[in-house]
Amino acid sequence: MNIPSRIGILEFLQQETHALNKKLFLLTAVSGVANAMNLAVINASVDALKTGGPSWQHFLWFGLSIALFVYSLRYVLYESSRIAENAICSVRVRLADKIRRSDLLALESIGATDIHARISRDTAAIAQSARPLFSAAQSAVMIAFTLGYIATVSPLAMFLCIGLIAGGAAIYLKDRKKYEEGLNTSSEEEDRLFTSLTGLLAGFKEIRINRAKSDDVFGDFAETAGRVRDVRTRVMILFSNNIVIIEMFLVLLLGAMVFVLPILSGSFTGSATKIVAAILFFFGPLGNVVTMIPVVSQVNVTIANLQRLEARLDDTLEKLTSFENSPIIDMRGFKSIRFDGLHFAYRDPDGNAAFQVGPIDFTLRHGEMLFLVGGNGSGKTTLLKLFTALYQPQQGVIRVDDEQIGPANIQSYRDLFSAIFSDFHLFDKLHGLRDAAPERINELLKLMEISHKTTFVDGYFSNTHLSTGQRKRLALVVSYLEDKAVYVFDEVAADQDPHFRRYFYETLLPDLKRAGKTVVVVTHDDRYHHIADRVLQMDYGTLREVPRSLDPDAPKLHFSAGRSAPPKEGSE
Ligand SMILES: Nc1ncnc2c1ncn2[C@@H]1O[C@H](COP(=O)(O)OP(=O)(O)OP(=O)(O)O)[C@@H](O)[C@H]1O
């Protein structure tokens, strides 16, 4: 995997938006200078009090520096917020685009929690830090110019100030590696906390009815939250120590001006008030800079996390992108889909093959109705993912008629399918079906016997609080609307009542076949095998054709966990 070199927030913002321009940096500097000017004018006006009071020029300069300060600071803060939001929007949209074009297996291995954490939490943290960062930059310029002003009053005082500020900076830089290591660990622990919270919410029903489970899950969450607290507290203590030291340096600075400089320079006494005022003036801005230090370190870690996620996605996309814009070829008129020596293995984290499917040699003919049976974990869903090209085989090829499926035509191939997997997702809108007529949708809702529960109004279904079986029927409505050449149903009938189950097998599936569709159904309902043209059985990742049971009331096939039952005696 190509891990890009680490970048800071400014490089990140520039990479994402190309909007960091000279005007922004110039006005950041101008606002710092204008703020320093405010001090110089006020000090000069205080001086003038001794000789009859400030003149109209003092007043003019005061007005000018305030106007300049307000204009430039407003521009910098507005613009930095706008740039940060644009950067975040751009990175979110790009990552979402890479995710949708990515490979299912790669996404499964990255995990939804990691993706959620990066795209929501981490990007928000970056956006929140951009404006304070520019504010701190403005403060830094202001401090620099205030030091320049101090130099005009007493060069020795300026050197003393620089020495003490450099001391503070050295203390921070000395511990920088420690901060970043601490923040890295804290980010990893926060990801675990995120996973734990997801479990708490997703498993709410299970933990609500089981006290021991609830206590255990909560205990895990509390333990992880405690670890996050400990790591973050350690890092924040480091920061806090340094902030205290830096603040102490500032007070020391004031002390040095009052107690040390008059000893070193006899002519200094008269200027002491001006210099003390200047130092007090940059107390606040220096605070801005100091508090920004941990934020910058945190954001660097966050940006590195985002880069790592993007590098993983890029890794998978590398092989596919050159074909990204290949035109979609209409394959609906295919005669057969052939698997030649297809082989696929899940890998464990060390790269060793875990569960394997194949070699699979098999031909599906156009318009055929195929049932896929097999015990739990025998590989049926994995085969469907290979069949629909969601997984890439490690060996072997898929051919549509004589055309081999590869990167250039894989999307055209996938476009043949409408699939309902057992972990299907129902979108709240009919995406990709903008032209679907509401009358047709309501007709399908009737066909699936859920029109009494939900109707289609203004682009949405009126009710989505449906039972599991009803949700599957709604998924069937969407699938029908997609009107694809090949239908793949992974245990769609599993949660249906006997009446609808019968209707599904004896009416809906034969209707699809009559309409010229090719249908592949994963089923444990062996009493309906007679509906299929062929029955195929998965057994520990291997596929074989088995005789159909033509008598719906014949004794059932029995599957034990991980094994498929032998073909039933007397079956065809
Ligand atoms: N993403 C994954 N990573 C690693 N192993 C996986 C993954 N998905 C499934 N497996 C493993 O592959 C094997 C086959 O799983 P699959 O879901 O294909 O079985 P199945 O026949 O559809 O089972 P069921 O009837 O229970 O739905 C199982 O042992 C499972 O643990």
The ligand as an ORCA input file, in Angstrom:
! r2SCAN-3c Opt
* xyz 0 1
  N     -16.197    -11.209      4.708
  C     -15.787    -12.405      5.105
  N     -14.511    -12.591      5.512
  C     -14.074    -13.796      5.909
  N     -14.837    -14.926      5.925
  C     -16.106    -14.801      5.526
  C     -16.655    -13.552      5.106
  N     -17.946    -13.757      4.748
  C     -18.200    -15.069      4.965
  N     -17.102    -15.699      5.423
  C     -16.977    -17.126      5.727
  O     -17.263    -17.845      4.546
  C     -18.023    -19.012      4.838
  C     -19.238    -19.068      3.907
  O     -20.104    -18.003      4.210
  P     -21.407    -17.731      3.349
  O     -22.045    -16.522      3.901
  O     -21.049    -17.735      1.926
  O     -22.278    -19.033      3.685
  P     -23.789    -19.364      3.343
  O     -23.787    -20.690      2.693
  O     -24.426    -18.240      2.602
  O     -24.399    -19.474      4.796
  P     -25.886    -19.213      5.343
  O     -26.772    -20.274      4.819
  O     -25.697    -19.313      6.801
  O     -26.281    -17.830      4.889
  C     -18.371    -18.950      6.299
  O     -17.557    -19.873      6.966
  C     -18.030    -17.545      6.734
  O     -17.492    -17.538      8.005
*
